Amino acid sequence: MTNSNEHIPPKVWIWEKPNGGDFASINRPIAGARAEQELPVGRHPLQLYSLGTPNGVKVTIMLEELLALGHVGAEYDAWLINIREGSQFGSGFVDLNPNSKIPALQDRSLNPPLRVFESGSILLYLAEKFDAFIPKNIIARTECMNWLFWQMGSGPYIGGGFGHFYAYAPTKIEYAIDRFAMEAKRQLDVLDIHLAKNEYFAGEDYSIADMAIFPWYGGLIKGWMYGATEFLSVHEYKNVMRWTDALLTRPAVQRGRMVNKITGEVSEQLRERHEASDFMNKTQDKL
């Protein structure tokens, strides 16, 4: 006997109505551009098209860290792509990322300009371009890559899994929330166990692995995402908290978290970034 409320999938799925909760207006089962829309271009070598989500913050932290090290070639313009308004489906953005996901980077110091998409690919590209934040020792470098790719594979269970069903889905489904809460806690435990023996993810040195993991899992720990700190009992993960707090003391991390941000305190929202002075003069509270 089946539950009368149980959904029985059809033999062939057909998209007949919007779904996706808060993102229902933009979710479709097709790819490609939906409108002709050129992207703006600034004067710096690197053009970033993004939003201050965890995946976007990975890249702005990296760029700010590179600038803090004195890499002038890492100067960048950060243009806002508002995914709630569907800006990621404009033709210019789709040319940079056919998957229509932020962030996307264009390196205009090359001829022709080079597109780089997927946040992990962008981090690796910048690390190799500037020879920074990636270990040279083969053992540490491989460990850095292990954790970078771990985050890229594991993150969707947090965002598209736990975050979607806990915070965004139009219907609260107990099974889905329990399934992904269990996975979120398992992942936090993976990180906590590793950080009990390591200062950073690649060992003693801060790297792109930390930049990739921090916006997602630091965000969970601090409650910036989904407001689930009590629900997930994040106080249990003391090593993740220690590591998160350490990264938050870094000025480049603080700046990177502000870029392309459209929620939260207006003094921490720098919706577009074109000069270092923008952090002082062009946050939303100043405009």
Secondary structure as UniProt FT lines:
FT   TURN            4..5
FT   HELIX           21..23
FT   TURN            24..26
FT   STRAND          46..50
FT   HELIX           54..68
FT   TURN            69..70
FT   HELIX           72..74
FT   STRAND          76..80
FT   HELIX           83..85
FT   HELIX           87..89
FT   HELIX           91..96
FT   TURN            98..99
FT   STRAND          104..107
FT   TURN            108..109
FT   STRAND          114..117
FT   HELIX           119..130
FT   HELIX           138..156
FT   HELIX           157..168
FT   HELIX           174..195
FT   TURN            196..197
FT   TURN            201..202
FT   HELIX           208..213
FT   HELIX           214..218
FT   HELIX           219..222
FT   TURN            226..227
FT   TURN            229..233
FT   HELIX           234..236
FT   HELIX           238..248
FT   HELIX           251..256
FT   TURN            257..258
FT   HELIX           266..268
FT   TURN            276..277
FT   HELIX           278..281
FT   TURN            284..286
//
